[in-house]
Amino acid sequence: MSVWKLVKLNFGRNPAHFGEVGIGMEQTSDRVRSDALFSAWVSVYARLFGKKLVEELLQIFPSQEQPNLTPPFRISSTFIYRQVSDRTIYYLPRPLKLPINYPDNDVPFFKTYKKLHYLPLEVWQRWYQGKGFDNDTDTKELIQYGSVGKSHGELHKLGTFDYNKAFKISKVPKIAVDRTTRATNLYHTGFVQFDWEKNPAGLYFLLQLSPEGEKLAQNLKAALYLLGEEGLGGERSSGAGRFQLEWLELPETWKKVVNFSNGNHHALMSLFWDTPITTEFLNQASYDIQQRGGWIAENQLRRKMVRMFSEGSVFLVPPKGKLVDVTPNGFKKYRIYRSGISLSLPIKAQDK
């Protein structure tokens, strides 16, 4: 029997820089994906508890060498939450399958629907675990919002169109100084700033602990507190990425979501990697692929690139995932892993 936690990261006034493959320093993502969160978490775990304990931790995750192990924990990617009055809006990635009751003729509102990459929990739950898409009220409101840029229905009240109000992204000028010539170079770095005044916002993720993982919960929590003090993402030497941690029991609404038993598909809330991937597994699947890479900080060697299924991808059976070895060729100091361990939620969706 697994135990679920809801973990909130409150950045307050601290900006953050979340890099992605191919976007460069001038850009930043608005969130952190599951593999990057896992790497940062395990890194501070190693510094806090030592090499021996972190090696023991990694050895109990499924990998290519030991594919049948049950992971001690699974994590989702981080997603945005936003506090509006006494209500917290949790945004979830829209699954890449259409909800039940979605109309065949969606031409009048299709562009508006496709732009909804993230849905408030209540809308996500109704569309993908409840009665589905309302062909009357949802259609009318999406058409209205697409034509005039605002609406006054249930979707609006639940925050469906307000995702981008939770944060602002800006570029900050920086000066690089050559260590040899002392020559200077101007460049810009992108930072995301979550709202910390009117409607405080931040990131959250779901954590699923196995019975073995429950024994590690206090250590995991301690490492996450340390990560909050050091910062998540890039530009940490400038104070970016620091957060206050809230390690919460799963609220009742979320319990209904994770324990939903009437689904016919499973939607990814994390990145996912596995091998082999069979044609049977991909039967009726809808998915996007995300290329993942990065650098080893201590010597600027590039990790091996790996392609993963991205959040919102939908499969008939729950994906499991493995750790993938991304150690560069010739690097002997230690092994480097990227997490393809998946976390998914059951949904009801159309087969097409």
C-alpha positions in Angstrom: 0.0 0.0 0.0 1.6 3.3 -1.1 1.4 6.6 0.7 0.9 9.9 -1.2 2.2 13.3 -0.3 1.6 16.8 -1.8 4.8 18.8 -1.7 4.7 22.6 -2.3 7.7 24.8 -3.1 7.1 28.4 -2.2 9.8 30.6 -3.8 8.4 33.9 -2.3 10.4 36.8 -3.7 13.2 34.6 -5.0 13.4 34.3 -8.8 14.4 31.0 -10.4 16.1 29.9 -13.6 14.9 26.5 -14.9 16.9 25.5 -18.0 15.7 23.2 -20.8 17.6 21.6 -23.6 18.0 24.0 -26.5 16.5 27.1 -25.0 19.7 28.8 -23.9 20.5 31.0 -20.9 18.2 33.8 -22.1 15.1 31.7 -21.7 13.7 29.8 -18.7 11.0 27.3 -18.2 8.2 28.1 -15.7 8.7 24.7 -13.9 11.0 21.8 -13.3 10.5 18.4 -14.8 10.7 15.2 -12.8 14.1 14.0 -13.9 15.8 17.4 -13.0 14.0 17.4 -9.7 15.1 13.8 -9.0 18.7 14.7 -9.9 18.8 17.8 -7.6 17.2 15.9 -4.8 19.5 12.9 -4.9 22.5 15.2 -5.2 21.8 17.0 -1.9 20.8 13.6 -0.4 24.4 12.4 -1.2 25.9 15.5 0.5 23.7 15.2 3.5 24.0 11.4 4.1 27.1 10.4 2.3 28.1 8.3 -0.8 27.3 4.9 0.7 23.7 5.8 1.6 22.9 7.4 -1.8 24.4 4.4 -3.6 22.2 2.1 -1.5 19.2 4.4 -2.4 19.9 4.2 -6.2 20.3 0.5 -6.1 16.7 -0.1 -5.1 15.3 1.7 -8.1 14.6 -0.3 -11.3 17.3 0.1 -14.0 18.4 -1.7 -17.1 20.4 -4.1 -14.9 17.6 -4.7 -12.4 14.4 -4.0 -14.2 11.9 -5.7 -11.8 12.5 -3.7 -8.7 9.8 -1.6 -7.1 11.0 2.0 -6.7 10.9 3.4 -3.1 9.2 6.5 -4.4 7.8 8.1 -7.6 7.5 11.8 -8.2 5.6 13.9 -10.7 7.1 16.8 -12.5 6.5 20.2 -10.7 3.4 22.1 -11.7 2.1 25.6 -10.8 -0.2 26.3 -7.9 -1.9 29.6 -7.3 -3.6 30.9 -4.2 -6.8 32.9 -4.9 -8.5 34.1 -1.7 -9.1 31.0 0.4 -8.7 28.6 -2.6 -5.6 26.9 -4.0 -5.7 26.3 -7.8 -3.5 23.3 -8.7 -2.7 23.1 -12.5 -2.3 19.7 -14.1 -1.1 18.9 -17.7 -4.0 18.3 -20.1 -3.9 14.7 -21.3 -3.2 14.2 -25.0 -6.5 12.3 -25.4 -9.8 14.0 -25.8 -12.2 13.8 -22.8 -15.3 11.8 -23.1 -18.3 13.7 -24.6 -15.9 16.0 -26.5 -17.8 16.9 -29.7 -16.8 15.8 -33.2 -17.3 19.3 -34.5 -14.8 21.4 -32.5 -13.8 23.9 -35.3 -15.3 27.0 -33.5 -13.2 26.5 -30.3 -10.4 24.0 -31.2 -7.6 26.6 -31.2 -8.7 27.8 -27.7 -8.9 24.2 -26.4 -5.4 23.4 -27.8 -3.9 26.4 -26.0 -5.0 25.0 -22.6 -1.8 23.1 -21.9 -2.6 23.0 -18.1 -6.0 22.7 -16.4 -7.2 23.5 -12.9 -7.6 20.4 -10.9 -11.4 20.7 -10.7 -11.7 21.0 -14.5 -9.1 18.2 -15.1 -11.1 16.0 -12.7 -14.4 16.7 -14.3 -13.2 16.2 -17.9 -11.0 13.2 -17.3 -12.5 11.4 -14.2 -16.1 12.8 -14.1 -18.9 13.4 -16.5 -16.5 14.7 -19.1 -16.7 17.6 -21.5 -20.0 19.6 -21.4 -20.9 20.0 -25.0 -23.2 22.9 -24.1 -21.6 25.1 -21.4 -17.9 24.2 -22.1 -18.3 24.7 -25.8 -20.0 28.1 -25.4 -17.4 29.4 -23.0 -14.4 28.3 -25.1 -16.0 30.0 -28.1 -16.6 33.1 -26.1 -13.1 33.2 -24.7 -11.6 32.6 -28.2 -13.5 35.5 -29.7 -13.3 38.2 -27.1 -10.5 37.0 -24.7 -12.7 36.7 -21.7 -15.6 34.7 -20.3 -17.7 34.5 -17.2 -18.6 30.8 -16.9 -17.4 27.9 -14.7 -14.1 27.5 -16.6 -13.3 31.1 -15.9 -14.3 30.9 -12.2 -12.0 27.9 -11.7 -9.0 29.7 -13.2 -8.8 27.8 -16.5 -7.6 30.8 -18.5 -5.4 32.3 -15.7 -2.3 30.0 -15.8 0.0 32.7 -17.0 -1.0 35.1 -14.3 0.9 33.0 -11.7 4.3 34.1 -12.9 6.3 36.5 -15.0 9.4 35.8 -17.0 12.1 38.5 -17.6 15.7 38.8 -18.8 18.4 40.1 -16.5 21.7 41.5 -17.9 24.8 39.8 -16.7 28.5 40.4 -17.2 31.0 37.5 -17.8 34.7 38.2 -17.1 37.4 36.2 -18.9 39.7 34.7 -16.3 42.8 35.1 -18.5 42.3 38.4 -20.4 39.8 40.0 -18.0 37.7 40.9 -21.0 34.0 41.4 -20.3 31.0 40.1 -22.2 27.4 41.2 -21.8 24.7 38.5 -21.8 21.2 38.0 -20.5 19.7 35.3 -18.3 16.0 34.5 -18.1 14.3 34.3 -14.7 10.8 33.2 -13.7 9.3 35.2 -10.8 6.2 33.7 -9.2 3.6 36.0 -7.9 4.2 36.6 -4.2 1.8 39.5 -3.4 -1.8 39.4 -4.6 -2.2 35.7 -5.5 0.8 33.9 -4.2 2.0 31.1 -6.5 4.7 28.5 -6.7 5.4 24.9 -7.7 4.1 21.6 -6.3 4.6 18.0 -7.1 3.1 14.6 -6.1 5.1 12.1 -4.2 4.1 8.4 -4.0 6.0 6.4 -1.4 6.2 2.6 -1.3 6.4 0.8 2.1 10.2 0.8 1.6 10.1 4.5 0.7 8.1 5.3 3.9 11.2 4.2 5.9 13.2 6.9 4.0 10.6 9.6 4.3 12.4 11.6 7.0 15.7 11.5 5.1 14.0 12.5 1.9 12.3 15.4 3.6 15.6 16.6 5.2 17.3 16.5 1.8 14.5 18.5 0.3 14.7 21.2 3.0 18.4 21.5 2.3 17.6 21.8 -1.5 15.3 24.7 -0.6 18.1 26.5 1.2 20.6 25.9 -1.7 18.1 26.6 -4.5 16.6 24.6 -7.4 17.7 25.2 -10.9 20.4 27.4 -12.3 22.0 30.7 -11.2 22.0 29.6 -7.5 25.1 31.6 -6.8 22.9 34.7 -7.3 20.3 33.4 -4.8 17.9 32.1 -7.4 15.7 29.1 -6.9 15.5 29.1 -3.1 12.2 28.0 -1.7 10.3 27.2 1.5 9.0 23.6 1.7 5.5 22.4 2.6 5.4 18.6 3.0 1.6 17.9 3.2 -0.7 15.0 3.6 -2.8 14.5 0.5 -6.0 16.6 0.6 -9.3 14.8 0.2 -9.9 16.1 -3.4 -6.5 14.7 -4.4 -7.2 11.4 -2.7 -10.2 11.0 -5.1 -8.0 11.8 -8.0 -5.2 9.3 -7.3 -7.6 6.5 -6.2 -9.9 6.9 -9.2 -10.8 3.3 -10.2 -13.1 3.8 -13.3 -10.4 4.8 -15.8 -9.6 3.3 -19.2 -6.2 5.1 -19.7 -3.3 6.5 -17.7 -1.9 10.0 -18.1 1.7 10.8 -17.3 2.4 13.4 -14.6 6.1 13.0 -15.0 8.7 12.2 -17.7 9.0 8.5 -18.5 11.7 6.3 -20.0 11.8 2.5 -20.4 13.3 -0.2 -22.5 12.2 -2.1 -24.4 9.1 -0.2 -25.6 6.8 -2.6 -27.5 4.3 -1.9 -30.2 1.7 -3.4 -27.9 2.5 -0.9 -25.2 2.0 2.0 -27.7 -1.4 0.6 -28.8 -3.9 3.5 -28.7 -1.3 5.7 -27.0 -1.0 9.5 -27.5 2.3 11.0 -26.6 5.0 13.6 -27.0 8.7 13.0 -26.8 11.1 15.3 -24.9 14.8 15.2 -25.4 16.8 15.5 -22.2 20.5 16.3 -21.7 22.6 18.5 -19.5 26.1 18.9 -18.1 28.1 17.5 -15.2 28.7 20.7 -13.1 32.1 19.9 -11.8 33.9 19.4 -15.1 31.4 20.6 -17.8 31.2 17.2 -19.5 27.9 16.7 -21.3 25.7 13.8 -20.1 24.4 11.4 -22.7 21.2 12.6 -24.4 18.1 10.6 -23.8 14.5 10.8 -25.3 11.6 10.5 -22.9 7.8 10.5 -23.0 6.6 13.8 -21.7 3.9 14.8 -19.2 0.3 14.5 -20.6 1.2 11.4 -22.6 -1.5 8.8 -22.4 -1.2 5.0 -22.4 -3.6 2.1 -22.0 -1.6 0.6 -19.1 0.3 2.4 -16.3 3.9 3.1 -17.4 6.6 2.1 -14.9 10.0 3.4 -16.0 13.6 2.9 -15.1 16.7 4.9 -14.2 18.8 5.4 -17.3 22.6 5.6 -17.2 23.7 8.8 -18.9 27.4 8.7 -17.8 29.6 10.3 -20.5 32.1 8.0 -22.2 35.4 8.0 -20.4 34.0 9.4 -17.2 35.1 7.0 -14.4 34.6 8.8 -11.2 31.0 7.6 -10.6 27.9 6.6 -12.5 25.3 9.3 -13.5 21.6 8.4 -13.8 18.6 10.2 -15.1 15.2 9.2 -13.8 12.7 7.8 -16.2 10.6 6.5 -13.2 7.1 7.5 -14.1 4.1 8.7 -12.1 0.7 8.5 -13.8 -2.9 9.1 -12.9 -5.9 7.0 -14.1 -8.3 8.8 -16.5 -11.4 8.3 -18.7 -10.8 9.4 -22.2 -11.8 8.7 -25.8 -10.0 5.9 -27.6 -9.4 7.9 -30.7 
